[in-house]
Amino acid sequence: MEAAALFSASSFLGKQTAAILVVSDELSTMVWKPGFHSQKFRAARSRVAEMMAGFKIDN
């Protein structure tokens, strides 16, 4: 939902946008498996944060 709002607002403003989603929970087996506090999720979140820290926006 947040990504949809981001893309909608950027489209309205005529701006480019991008999103990186890091998925924490799993429901593929029809049983909810929360993963927000898992080490795997935390590691992925850290890798994304490190990558984005070096990202440069060209105007």
C-alpha positions in Angstrom: 0.0 0.0 0.0 2.8 2.4 0.8 4.5 1.8 -2.5 1.2 2.3 -4.3 0.8 5.7 -2.6 4.5 6.6 -3.4 4.0 5.8 -7.1 0.7 7.5 -7.3 2.0 10.7 -5.7 5.1 10.8 -7.9 3.0 10.2 -11.0 0.7 13.1 -10.0 3.8 15.3 -9.5 5.4 14.2 -12.7 8.4 12.8 -10.9 10.3 9.5 -11.2 10.3 7.1 -8.3 11.6 3.7 -7.3 11.0 1.4 -4.4 12.9 -1.5 -2.8 10.7 -3.9 -0.8 12.2 -6.2 1.8 9.6 -8.8 2.7 9.5 -10.1 6.2 6.4 -12.3 6.6 5.5 -15.4 4.7 2.0 -16.8 3.9 2.7 -19.1 1.0 1.7 -22.2 3.0 -1.5 -20.5 4.1 0.0 -20.3 7.6 1.3 -16.9 8.7 5.0 -17.0 9.5 6.1 -13.6 10.9 9.7 -12.8 10.0 10.1 -9.2 11.1 12.4 -10.1 13.9 14.3 -12.8 12.1 18.0 -12.6 11.5 17.5 -13.2 7.8 15.2 -10.2 7.5 17.5 -8.0 9.6 20.4 -8.9 7.4 18.5 -8.1 4.2 17.3 -4.8 5.7 20.8 -3.9 6.6 22.1 -4.7 3.1 19.4 -2.5 1.5 20.2 0.3 3.9 23.9 0.1 3.1 23.2 0.1 -0.6 20.9 3.1 -0.4 23.3 5.0 1.7 25.6 5.2 -1.4 22.8 6.0 -3.8 23.1 9.3 -5.6 20.1 11.1 -7.1 20.8 13.0 -10.3 18.5 16.0 -11.0 
